[in-house]
């Protein structure tokens, strides 16, 4: 062992002492046990913090989603103020939905700061011709839920038309009939946004007898989400375009992308069958919020495609809605049938429960 001699100054002069470097050195590292303890503590903290961080991010996305709904609701109100009526969910040239001209969202372009697109769209012609095809192929962030996906496009129909997506739909009440004849739409079942002939105006504020604050205007209808697949094929997703007014698309084609859903949504899933009483609707034909069993939602009167007409969201536990007065609220997907149906109609005369959160 090497011994160092150290000189020190004392009163009597210099003296020497021996120093053992091994005895006086300090330990600079960690033992394996200490390292494992630190790692375990860090892992525990991460496990505790991750759900909180994810929850905070989802809460932020839900707020952003509600802000978009509020912006669309404001546009709907401005349309009513300027023209004396709300836009219909879609316009028809004939009584058949396949002849639909344009969707209600097209009518809102001027009110969501999209004047160039509004000016480019020719409302005297159908959505499937130029320049209208170029307009409806434009992704708009305001129509996209941040919890679902960014605004994007998909291919529609046998011709492979490119259309931009929407995660929101206008409320058609309890009436799922895709027909422009008003006598096919009993007043107690109607929503704020019906399919209408081009010779008709949309709903007027005075016709919302249940009150604008107690009637859905627009809600979430998440598209392209793996949570809502069609029939038994996990690759066939429910898709919808903000500029497409048509009701459904053959779910097979050159590139199967799933069925196309209308830009109006409702709380029923059967088509062309109006039960005689509201009680029958609640018992038989309710389309619940965030319905998951899409594989059983085939429209009985349209064998060519699936019908998923209800409101749906990817937010945990429910979906957000904008009401006729512009109010936006989150609704639990455990909502009972009675208030859910009542809030969707304009003139049902039902008792309204406070369901906002």
C-alpha positions in Angstrom: 0.0 0.0 0.0 1.3 3.4 -1.0 1.6 5.8 2.0 1.7 9.5 1.3 3.5 11.8 3.6 1.9 15.2 4.2 3.8 18.2 5.5 2.0 20.4 8.0 3.0 23.5 9.8 2.9 23.5 13.5 4.2 25.9 16.2 7.5 24.1 16.4 7.9 24.0 12.7 7.3 21.4 9.9 6.2 17.9 10.8 5.1 15.0 8.6 2.2 12.6 8.9 1.0 9.7 6.9 -2.3 9.6 5.0 -4.1 6.5 3.8 -6.1 7.5 0.6 -8.4 4.5 0.8 -9.5 5.4 4.3 -10.5 9.0 3.5 -11.9 8.8 -0.1 -15.7 9.4 -0.6 -18.0 7.0 -2.5 -19.2 8.6 -5.7 -21.5 6.0 -7.3 -24.8 4.2 -6.5 -25.4 0.6 -5.6 -27.6 -1.6 -7.8 -30.3 -1.7 -5.1 -30.4 2.1 -4.9 -30.6 2.4 -8.7 -33.5 -0.1 -8.8 -35.3 1.9 -6.1 -35.0 5.1 -8.0 -36.2 3.5 -11.3 -39.2 2.0 -9.4 -40.1 5.5 -8.0 -39.9 7.1 -11.4 -42.0 4.4 -13.0 -44.7 4.8 -10.3 -44.7 8.6 -10.8 -45.1 8.1 -14.6 -47.9 5.6 -14.1 -49.7 8.1 -11.8 -49.2 11.1 -14.0 -49.9 9.5 -17.5 -53.7 9.2 -17.0 -53.9 12.7 -15.7 -51.9 14.1 -18.7 -54.1 12.1 -21.1 -57.2 13.3 -19.3 -56.1 16.9 -19.6 -55.4 16.5 -23.3 -58.8 15.0 -23.9 -60.4 17.7 -21.9 -58.6 20.3 -24.1 -59.7 18.5 -27.3 -63.3 18.3 -26.1 -63.2 22.1 -25.4 -61.8 22.7 -28.9 -64.5 20.4 -30.4 -67.2 22.4 -28.5 -65.7 25.7 -29.8 -66.1 24.4 -33.4 -69.7 23.4 -32.7 -70.3 26.9 -31.3 -68.8 28.5 -34.4 -71.1 26.4 -36.6 -74.1 27.2 -34.4 -73.3 30.9 -34.7 -73.2 30.5 -38.5 -76.6 28.8 -38.4 -78.0 31.7 -36.4 -76.5 34.3 -38.7 -78.0 32.5 -41.7 -81.4 32.6 -40.0 -81.0 36.3 -39.2 -80.0 37.1 -42.8 -82.5 35.0 -44.7 -85.3 34.4 -42.3 -84.9 30.7 -42.0 -82.4 28.0 -41.1 -80.8 26.1 -44.0 -82.3 22.7 -44.6 -80.1 19.7 -44.0 -80.0 19.2 -47.8 -81.8 20.3 -50.9 -83.5 18.0 -53.4 -84.5 18.6 -57.1 -87.0 15.8 -56.9 -88.5 13.7 -54.2 -85.6 11.2 -54.3 -82.6 11.6 -52.1 -80.3 10.4 -54.9 -81.1 13.7 -56.7 -80.0 15.9 -53.8 -78.3 19.1 -55.0 -76.3 20.3 -52.0 -76.0 20.0 -48.2 -76.9 22.4 -45.5 -73.2 23.0 -44.7 -72.8 24.5 -48.2 -75.3 27.1 -47.2 -73.1 28.0 -44.2 -69.9 28.6 -46.1 -70.4 32.4 -46.2 -70.9 32.5 -42.4 -67.8 30.5 -41.5 -65.4 32.8 -43.3 -65.3 30.6 -46.4 -66.6 33.2 -48.9 -64.4 32.1 -51.8 -65.7 28.6 -51.6 -69.3 29.9 -51.3 -68.8 32.0 -54.4 -67.3 29.1 -56.3 -70.3 26.7 -55.6 -73.1 26.8 -58.1 -76.2 26.1 -56.2 -78.2 25.7 -59.4 -76.3 22.5 -60.2 -75.7 19.3 -58.3 -72.7 18.6 -56.0 -71.2 16.1 -58.5 -70.3 18.6 -61.3 -67.5 21.1 -61.6 -66.8 23.5 -60.0 -68.9 22.0 -57.1 -66.7 18.9 -56.9 -63.7 21.0 -56.3 -65.4 22.9 -53.5 -66.6 19.9 -51.5 -63.2 18.3 -51.8 -61.7 21.0 -49.7 -61.0 19.9 -46.1 -62.2 22.4 -43.5 -60.9 22.3 -40.0 -64.1 23.6 -38.5 -65.9 20.4 -39.5 -63.3 18.1 -37.8 -63.4 16.9 -34.2 -59.8 17.1 -32.8 -60.3 13.8 -30.8 -61.1 11.9 -34.0 -58.8 13.1 -36.8 -57.6 16.1 -38.8 -59.8 17.3 -41.6 -59.2 14.9 -44.6 -60.9 13.4 -47.6 -62.2 10.1 -48.8 -63.4 8.6 -52.1 -67.1 8.3 -52.7 -69.1 6.3 -55.1 -68.3 4.3 -58.2 -66.7 7.3 -59.9 -64.3 7.7 -57.0 -65.2 11.4 -56.3 -63.0 13.0 -53.7 -64.9 14.6 -50.9 -63.9 16.3 -47.6 -65.0 14.9 -44.3 -67.2 16.2 -41.5 -67.5 14.9 -37.9 -70.7 16.9 -37.3 -74.3 16.5 -38.4 -77.4 18.7 -38.4 -80.3 17.4 -36.3 -83.2 15.9 -38.3 -85.2 15.0 -35.1 -86.8 11.6 -35.0 -87.6 11.5 -38.7 -85.2 9.4 -40.8 -87.2 9.7 -44.1 -85.0 10.9 -46.9 -87.8 12.5 -48.9 -88.6 16.0 -49.8 -92.4 15.7 -49.4 -93.4 17.5 -46.2 -96.5 15.3 -45.7 -94.0 12.4 -45.1 -92.6 14.3 -42.1 -95.1 14.6 -39.3 -94.5 17.8 -37.3 -93.9 16.1 -33.9 -91.1 14.1 -35.4 -89.3 16.9 -37.3 -85.9 18.4 -36.3 -84.5 21.8 -37.1 -82.8 20.5 -40.3 -85.0 18.5 -42.7 -84.3 17.4 -46.3 -86.2 19.9 -48.4 -87.1 20.5 -52.0 -85.2 23.4 -53.6 -88.6 25.2 -53.8 -88.9 25.1 -50.0 -87.2 27.2 -47.4 -85.7 25.7 -44.3 -87.2 25.8 -40.8 -88.0 29.2 -39.3 -87.2 30.1 -35.7 -90.9 30.6 -35.0 -91.5 26.9 -36.0 -89.3 25.7 -33.2 -92.2 25.6 -30.7 -90.3 23.6 -28.1 -87.8 26.5 -27.8 -84.4 27.0 -29.4 -82.7 26.5 -26.0 -84.3 23.0 -25.8 -83.7 21.7 -29.3 -80.7 20.2 -30.9 -79.3 22.2 -33.8 -76.1 20.2 -34.5 -74.2 17.4 -32.8 -71.2 15.1 -33.2 -71.3 12.4 -35.8 -67.8 11.0 -35.9 -66.8 9.7 -39.3 -64.0 7.4 -40.3 -63.6 6.1 -36.7 -62.7 2.4 -36.2 -65.1 2.5 -33.3 -68.0 2.7 -35.8 -67.5 0.1 -38.5 -70.2 -1.2 -40.8 -71.6 -4.6 -40.7 -69.0 -7.3 -40.0 -66.1 -5.9 -42.0 -63.7 -3.9 -39.7 -62.3 -2.1 -42.7 -65.7 -0.5 -43.7 -66.0 2.7 -41.8 -68.9 5.1 -41.6 -67.9 8.1 -43.7 -69.6 11.4 -44.5 -68.6 14.5 -46.4 -69.7 18.0 -45.5 -70.7 18.8 -49.1 -72.6 15.5 -49.7 -76.3 15.6 -49.1 -77.0 12.1 -50.2 -78.2 9.5 -47.8 -76.2 6.3 -48.3 -73.7 4.7 -50.7 -73.4 1.1 -51.8 -70.8 -0.2 -49.3 -69.0 -2.2 -51.9 -67.3 -0.6 -54.9 -64.0 -0.2 -56.7 -62.5 0.9 -53.4 -64.7 -0.1 -50.4 -64.6 2.7 -48.0 -67.8 2.0 -46.1 -71.2 3.5 -46.3 -71.7 7.2 -46.7 -73.9 8.9 -44.0 -76.0 11.9 -44.5 -75.1 15.3 -43.0 -78.3 15.1 -41.0 -78.6 12.8 -38.0 -81.5 11.6 -36.0 -82.5 9.5 -33.0 -84.1 6.8 -35.1 -82.6 4.1 -37.3 -85.5 2.7 -39.3 -86.5 4.3 -42.5 -89.9 5.0 -44.0 -91.7 3.5 -41.0 -93.4 6.0 -38.7 -94.8 4.4 -35.6 -98.2 5.7 -34.5 -97.2 7.0 -31.1 -94.1 8.4 -29.4 -94.2 5.6 -26.9 -93.7 3.1 -29.8 -90.7 5.1 -31.1 -89.1 5.0 -27.7 -89.6 1.3 -27.3 -88.7 0.2 -30.8 -86.9 2.6 -33.0 -84.6 4.6 -30.8 -81.1 5.3 -32.1 -79.2 5.8 -28.9 -76.3 8.2 -28.5 -73.0 6.6 -29.4 -74.6 3.4 -30.7 -72.0 0.7 -31.0 -73.8 -2.2 -32.7 -73.4 -0.7 -36.1 -73.3 -4.2 -37.6 -77.0 -4.5 -36.9 -78.0 -1.1 -38.3 -78.7 -2.1 -41.8 -81.6 0.0 -43.2 -84.5 -2.4 -43.9 -85.6 -0.4 -46.9 -82.2 0.1 -48.5 -80.4 -3.2 -49.1 -77.6 -1.4 -50.9 -76.0 0.2 -47.9 -75.9 0.6 -44.1 -77.8 3.2 -42.3 -76.2 4.8 -39.3 -78.2 7.8 -38.7 -77.6 8.7 -35.1 -75.2 11.0 -33.3 -71.9 9.5 -32.3 -68.6 10.6 -30.8 -65.2 9.4 -29.9 -65.1 11.4 -26.7 -65.3 9.1 -23.7 -68.8 8.9 -22.1 -70.9 11.0 -24.5 -71.0 13.7 -27.1 -71.3 17.5 -27.5 -74.3 19.3 -29.0 -75.1 22.8 -30.1 -78.6 23.9 -29.4 -80.7 26.3 -31.5 -79.8 29.3 -29.3 -76.1 28.6 -29.7 -75.6 27.0 -26.4 -73.1 24.0 -26.4 -73.1 21.2 -23.8 -71.7 17.8 -23.4 -74.3 15.0 -23.0 -73.7 11.6 -21.4 -74.4 8.6 -23.6 -76.4 7.1 -20.8 -79.2 9.7 -21.4 -82.6 8.2 -21.2 -84.8 7.8 -24.3 -87.4 10.4 -23.4 -85.2 13.5 -23.1 -83.0 12.4 -26.0 -85.9 12.2 -28.3 -87.5 15.3 -26.9 -84.4 17.4 -27.5 -84.2 16.3 -31.1 -87.6 17.6 -32.2 -88.9 21.1 -32.8 -92.6 20.7 -31.9 -93.1 17.5 -29.9 -94.4 19.4 -26.8 -92.4 17.1 -24.5 -91.2 17.9 -21.0 -87.5 18.8 -21.2 -84.9 17.6 -18.7 -81.7 19.5 -18.1 -79.1 17.2 -19.6 -76.2 19.5 -20.1 -72.9 19.0 -18.3 
